[in-house]
Amino acid sequence: MHVVVASHQQLPAKGYGGPQRVVVALVRGLAAHGHRVTLLAPPGTRVPEAKLVEVPPRKFNDPTSLVPYLPRDGDILHVHFPLKRGPDAIPFVQTIHRNLKPGSPVSPNAIFLSRDHARRHGSELFVYNGLDPAEYFFRRFPKRPEQYDLFLGKLHSAKGYHWAVEAAKRTGHPLIVAGGWRPSFTGSIKYVGEVDGATKAALLARARCLWNPAEWDEPFGLVTIEALLSGTPVLGTRRGALPELITPEVGALCGTLEEMIAAAATIHTRSPAACRAHAERRFTHLAMAEGYVRMYRCLLETGKLAPQHTA
């Protein structure tokens, strides 16, 4: 199959760039499964697994403006930005990477990131995000109770980072906070700024656990599978997609800070191998590509998308 993937953002991401990293992983997964990929993206993009067609950023706003850049033998167009309709020249789907405003119309052929994300937008269509396990250090050794905890993400109240900070203050357990602006922390809390690449992978692999105490409905929660691929269990809330990602074998779901502090005391007993296996089974770039290919084929064969049954 010849898949045309379109991103209005330059790839790979500079910094964290969750959606951009998912697009790169999808391209890599599709290519690994033997599909031909053409990537429409802004100048400066570098993704070796795809044939790049450079598109000026302003051209992504209008489907008719994309037509001249489409390969003539493309089977399907997969866009990763809002588009009210697709070009008439090719069947298309689009991934919704964010929460839409309440009451917003769902775009045609929209695919969401999780069952909860789809449900909240009146849909049943979703494909889980995936990442390449090779980009993460898998630490096989059992976690020790004295290892540091980690919060990794935007330091925004909706992300719940203050839960992790408050827990560290109460218990004195070491916490590393990695995010995009410099707060003032003291005592057992260490701030390391925004991290990526090998630095981020090392922090994830060495941590006792990752804190993801989301106080909003996460469409997916990419940092959760980053931790699991590293062999690191996750403490999360029961919001958004997190209950679909975190099982008792690889972490704990909690409703209050007190519950999370109690769960943290035994979180190190989870097996790193179980964390890695759980993520490899469901949340790799290969699994994501397989899910999207099933969607593509369904659309091409029936003219419409149908829900997938995800184990």
N, C-alpha and C positions, 0 to 999 in steps of 0.2 A: 504494500500500500504506500502511496505517496502522500504524506501528511504535510500540510503547510501550517506551521505554527507562527503566530503573530504576537509580538510583544511590543508595547509602546515604550518600554523602558530598556535602556542599554543593558546588555548582558556580557559577562556575569555581573552581579551586583557589586557595587563598591560599598563595603560595610555589610550590615546584616541582610537587608533586602529579601525578606522571606518569599514573596511571590516570584521575584526574579530567580531565586535559587530553585524554586519548584519548577519553573519553566525550563531551566537548564537541565534539571534532573529528568524531566519528561522527555526532552530531546534525546538525552543520553539513553534513556530506557527504550524509547522507540527504535533508535538505531541499533541497540543491542539485540532487539527482537527481529532485526532484519528489515525494518521499514525504512524507506527513503524519506528524509526530512529536509524541507526547505524552510528556512527561518526568515521571516520578515521582521526586521528590528532596526532601531536607529543606528546611524553610523558610529563606528567604534566598537560594535559588538564583536565578540570573539567566542564562538562555540564550535569547536572542531568537528563535532559529530553531525553538523548540518551544513547544507549549502546556504550561505548567507546572501540575502537580498536586502541591501540597505534602503530604508524608507525614511524620508524626512519626518520628524515627529508630528508636524501639523497634518500629515496625510492620514494619520490613524483615526481622525475624528469622523470621517465620512466613508462609508463602505464603497461608494463609487470611486473615491480617490485611491483605494487599494487595488482596484481591478488591474491597472497597468503593471503592477508588481507581482501579480499572481502567475505562477507557472502554468502553462497550458495543459499539462498532464497531471495536475494535482487532483487527488481524489476528494480531499476534504480540507477545510480551513478551520483551525482551532485558535480562537483569539482569547487573549488573557487580559482584556480591558473592556470597559462597557461599550457596547455597540447596539444601537436600537434595532438594527436589522443587518443581515449579512449581504454580501455581494450576490447578485443574481447569477453570477458566472460559476459558482461552486457551492456545494452543500457546506454548512458551517455549524459549529458548536462554539459555545463560549463558557469559560470557567469564571464563576463569581468568587473572587478572593476576599470579599469583605461582607459585612452586614449591610443590607440595604435599609433605607429609611422605611419605617412602618407605612404600609399602604402603597409603596412604590411598585409599579408593574414589573413583573418578572420578564426579563429579556427572553426573546425566542431561543429555544434550544440551550437554555441555561443549565449548567452542571455545577452543583455546589460541592463543598469540601467534606461534608459529613452528613449523617442522617439527621442530626439535630439542626444543622445549618439549613438543609433542604426543607425540613418540616416547618421551620419558622418562616419560610418564604412560600409556603403552600405547595411544595414540590416533594417528590420522592427520588429525584435524580441527584446522585452524588458519586464522586470517586475520591477516595482518601488520598491525601498528599503522600508523597514518598521522597526519600533521599537516598543517595548512594552510600551504602555502608562503608565503602572504602575511604570515605572522607573523615571517618571517626576512629579514634583509638579505642579499641575494645579492651578494657581492663578486666582480665579474667579473675583476678584475686578477689576474695571476699572482702566486702567493705568492713571497715573497723568503726566502732562507735565514736572514736575521737576524731575521725576525718571531718573536714569542713563541709558545711552545707553550701549550696550555690543558688543564687537567684540570677537569672540571665534573661534580659529583655528590657523593654522600655520601662523607665521608672515613672510609671503613670499609676494613679490610684486604681484604675480599672484592672491593672495587672496584679494588684494585691501585694506588691513588694513590701509594703509596710507590715504585712503579716510576718514575713520572714524576719524583718528587722526587729519587730517587737518580740518575736520568739527568741532571737539571739540575745536581746537585752534581758529577758526574763531568766533564761537558762544559762547564759554565759557561753553557749556553744559557738564555736567559730563559724562565721558566715562570710562568704565572698559575694559581693554584689557587683555585677557587670551590667552596665547600662550606658545610656547616651548623654547624661549630664551629671555634673559633679555635686552630689549632696554632701552633707557633713556628717560623718559617722565616727564613732569612737569605740573604745573597748574591743570587744571580740569581733567587730564588724570591719571588714576591709573592702574598700571600693577600688576597683581596677579599671573602670572606664569601659568604653565599648570595645569588644573583642571580636575577632573573627579568625578563620583559618586554624592553623595549628595551635595557637594560644587558646582559642575557644575549645577545641577538641581536647586539649590537655586538661583544662579546667573541668570539663564535663566528666572525663574519665576518672579523675582523681577524687571527685566529690563523694561524700557519703550518700547524698541525695540531691535532687533538684527540687526546689520549691516552685510550684506553679499555682499559687492560690488565687486564681482568676476570680474577679468580682464582676465579670461581664460574660456574655455568651460568646465564647471563642468560636469562630467558624471552624477552626481546626486546632491549632496549638502546636506549631512546628517544633518548638523547643522541647516538647515532651518526647517526640520520637528521636530527636538528637541525643537526649540523655539516654534513652533506652538502647539506642545503637551503641552507646558507649559502655553499656553494662551498668548504668546508674539508675536506681529506682526513683520514682517521682511522687511527690506529695501534691495533690491537686484538690480542687473543689468540685462540686457536682454541677458545674455550670457548662453550658454549651456542649462542645464535642468531647470534653475531657472524660466523661464516663465511657465513651466509646474507645478511648485510647488506653486507659489505665485499668488494669485488672488487679485483683488482690495479690497475684503472684509477682507483679512488677511495681507495685506502689500502693498508695492508699488515697481514698477519696474522703474528704472531711467537710463538715459543715460549719465548724467554728474554729477559732484559733486554738482553743483549749484542746479540741480533738486533734488538731494538727501537731501540736507540741507533743501530745501523748503518742501519736503515730510515729513521730520522728525518733522517739526513743528506741524503736525496734525496726526502723526502716532498713538498717544495715543488714538485717537477716535475709533480705531478698537475694536470690541468686543472680549474679551478673550474667550468667549464661542464659537464665530464663528471660531476663530483660532483653538481651540481644536477640534471642530466638523469637520472642514475641514481635519485635520490630521487623526482623528479617522476614517473618511470615506474612506480615500485613502492610508494612509501611516503607517498602523500598521503592526505588525508581523503576525497577522492573515490574513490581506489583501494580504501581500506579499506571504505567504504560499499558499493561494488560487490561486494566479497567477501562481506560479511555478507548483502547482499540475495540473492545466490546461495544462501547457506545457508538463509535464511528460506524462499525459494521451494521449495527441495529438501524441507525439512521439511513445508511445507504441502501439497506435491503428492504426496509419497511416505510421509509419516509418520515419516521418519527422516533424519538428516544423512548426507552423503556427502563424502569428501575432495575438495578442489579441486586442480587442477593449476596450480601457480603457476610461471610462467616466470622 
